[in-house]
Every structure is written in C-alpha cells, then in structure tokens.
Amino acid sequence: MSGEALISLAQAGVDFGAVRALRDVTLQINRGERVALVGANGSGKTTLLRLLHGLVAGHGRREVHALEDTDGRPALMAMLFQRPYLLHLSARSNLLLALWLAKVPRAQRGERAAQALERVGLQGVGERAARALSGGQQQRLAMARAWAMRPDILFLDEPTASLDPSAKREVESLIDAFGADGMTLVMSTHNLGQVKRLATRVLYLEAGHVVVDLPVERFFHDPLPHAAAQFLKGELPWT
Ligand SMILES: Nc1ncnc2c1ncn2[C@@H]1O[C@H](COP(=O)(O)OP(=O)(O)OP(=O)(O)O)[C@@H](O)[C@H]1O
C-alpha cells in the first residue's frame, strides 16, 4: 500500500576501520517514495544506499518490513550502479543469467527477458554483445536486469553520472517511468536538476549524517542549515 514503511533504520551507522562513514541515521523509506540522496563527495550517500540494501554491515537497527498486500513477504530490492557490471555475453544472456540466479523457473525466463528488453527499448539488440553496446544502452540493460527481478525498491547510485546528455535523458525517463509504475526509488545524485525532476523527498548528508530530510519542494524553498544552503548554491564541491 502506498505510504507503508518498507525499510527502517534507527541510530544506524557504518564504520570502515577508523572512518565513520555514516552515523546516527534514523529514517524510514516508505512505499511509492522517490528519495534523492545528495551531499558533497564522501558525505556517505553510497554507504547509506548500501546499508539500506543490506550490502554493508552496520550498527544500530535495520528492519525490512513485511508488505501488507503480499502475505507478509518482505520488500524485494535491486541496485543499479553508476557503471553497470555486465558479463561478456549477449544482452539477452545477461538477463537470462540474472533470472537463473534469482531462481526464476526456466520456462518463464525467456519471456521475462524479452519483456525486460522491451521495457527499456532494447528489444532490437538482445543478441548483441552487452559490452559492445553504448554506455546509455548498457545502463538501460542494467535497468532491464533490475526490472526483470520485479523489485519493490530500486536503489540507484549516481545512475546517469557517466552518460552523455542524450543517454542521461533516456535513463532519467526510464527511472521516472519505473517510479510511475509504483517502484519505490532511492537514488544518489550530484545533479540537482535531476532531483527536481525525479524526487519527491530529499535527504542531504554531511559527514555521514542526514542533516536535512524534506519533501522536494521544501528542500528547494525552505531555509536550510548553512552548509546545505551553500551546497544548493553550488558553493560546496559536489561534482
Ligand atoms: N570500502 C570502504 N573502505 C574505507 N572507507 C570507505 C569505504 N567506502 C566508503 N568509505 C569512506 O566512507 C565515507 C563515505 O563514502 P561514500 O562513498 O558513502 O560517500 P559518497 O557521498 O557516496 O561520496 P561520492 O559522492 O564521492 O560518491 C568516505 O570518507 C569514504 O572514503
């Protein structure tokens, strides 16, 4: 149900040796939200994505909630990285392999892979080598692979940072469409225009701490703490 809690963190943190990458994070990701994580380099955005996904061990409490409309199944998650990790196989075989790893029955894999390629507009290149596709196509293939898993939550770590403007637009419009389909999105980005276009809620991180957590329109209009305001004005490094 829209608005129900999917993941909660309470007093959560992550240390890498002596580096305190995240500290004292208490928040909830709710169904249907599109959350943007912003902040300077090293502020902890990627670590927060990884902690929410469960890819990194932290301290404090992390809870993945049972969904109301699925007999108590916990939310399914997928992650998209800045540079997609694709194997030296055809685009279609990359999808088939992911479906096999996800234990999708063999009889369904072909159809699911074809649907996923079509969903991202790559139906014409299924037999081409994945790594020979353009950067934008590779990212769309990674999105198809995530979509094929039918995740409730998609985490995206700077998904358009290494793309040219036209590929960026294509990937952005797919992210937007996934959100419109009801997928909950949590995305780190250095692109404030993208935040305006895609997000409903913004978390601003500073030195591993979530300093601002606001609906997107308030983030761009409310008075913010000093460093966050400087960041918005482009006076802090964020490229
Ligand atoms: N595997 C790791 N081992 C040691 N330190 C790490 C590791 N991953 C991240 N860090 C440190 O944790 C802090 C937060 O890093 P993180 O990558 O989460 O920041 P970020 O906001 O995503 O940065 P960027 O915008 O540059 O991607 C940084 O000081 C970083 O150097």
The ligand as an SDF file (V2000), in Angstrom:
LIG
                    3D

 31 33  0  0  0  0  0  0  0  0999 V2000
   35.0310    0.3830    1.4830 N   0  0  0  0  0  0  0  0  0  0  0  0
   35.4670    1.4800    2.1400 C   0  0  0  0  0  0  0  0  0  0  0  0
   36.5740    1.4350    2.9180 N   0  0  0  0  0  0  0  0  0  0  0  0
   37.0120    2.5230    3.5830 C   0  0  0  0  0  0  0  0  0  0  0  0
   36.3780    3.7110    3.5570 N   0  0  0  0  0  0  0  0  0  0  0  0
   35.2780    3.8140    2.8100 C   0  0  0  0  0  0  0  0  0  0  0  0
   34.7540    2.7100    2.0590 C   0  0  0  0  0  0  0  0  0  0  0  0
   33.6320    3.1220    1.4000 N   0  0  0  0  0  0  0  0  0  0  0  0
   33.4760    4.4260    1.7250 C   0  0  0  0  0  0  0  0  0  0  0  0
   34.4500    4.8400    2.5610 N   0  0  0  0  0  0  0  0  0  0  0  0
   34.5790    6.1770    3.1570 C   0  0  0  0  0  0  0  0  0  0  0  0
   33.3340    6.4680    3.7670 O   0  0  0  0  0  0  0  0  0  0  0  0
   32.9910    7.8370    3.5460 C   0  0  0  0  0  0  0  0  0  0  0  0
   31.6590    7.9300    2.8150 C   0  0  0  0  0  0  0  0  0  0  0  0
   31.8400    7.4350    1.4800 O   0  0  0  0  0  0  0  0  0  0  0  0
   30.6580    7.2950    0.4300 P   0  0  0  0  0  0  0  0  0  0  0  0
   31.2200    6.6270   -0.7880 O   0  0  0  0  0  0  0  0  0  0  0  0
   29.4880    6.6850    1.0690 O   0  0  0  0  0  0  0  0  0  0  0  0
   30.3390    8.8310    0.0960 O   0  0  0  0  0  0  0  0  0  0  0  0
   29.5250    9.4550   -1.1100 P   0  0  0  0  0  0  0  0  0  0  0  0
   28.7240   10.5710   -0.5370 O   0  0  0  0  0  0  0  0  0  0  0  0
   28.8090    8.4030   -1.8530 O   0  0  0  0  0  0  0  0  0  0  0  0
   30.7050   10.0540   -1.9970 O   0  0  0  0  0  0  0  0  0  0  0  0
   30.7680   10.3410   -3.5980 P   0  0  0  0  0  0  0  0  0  0  0  0
   29.8200   11.4740   -3.8510 O   0  0  0  0  0  0  0  0  0  0  0  0
   32.1910   10.7300   -3.7990 O   0  0  0  0  0  0  0  0  0  0  0  0
   30.4030    9.0640   -4.2920 O   0  0  0  0  0  0  0  0  0  0  0  0
   34.1550    8.4650    2.7920 C   0  0  0  0  0  0  0  0  0  0  0  0
   35.0350    9.0330    3.7370 O   0  0  0  0  0  0  0  0  0  0  0  0
   34.8000    7.2700    2.1140 C   0  0  0  0  0  0  0  0  0  0  0  0
   36.1660    7.4950    1.8760 O   0  0  0  0  0  0  0  0  0  0  0  0
  1  2  1  0
  2  3  1  0
  2  7  2  0
  3  4  2  0
  4  5  1  0
  5  6  2  0
  6  7  1  0
  6 10  1  0
  7  8  1  0
  8  9  2  0
  9 10  1  0
 10 11  1  0
 11 12  1  0
 11 30  1  0
 12 13  1  0
 13 14  1  0
 13 28  1  0
 14 15  1  0
 15 16  1  0
 16 17  2  0
 16 18  1  0
 16 19  1  0
 19 20  1  0
 20 21  2  0
 20 22  1  0
 20 23  1  0
 23 24  1  0
 24 25  2  0
 24 26  1  0
 24 27  1  0
 28 29  1  0
 28 30  1  0
 30 31  1  0
M  END
$$$$
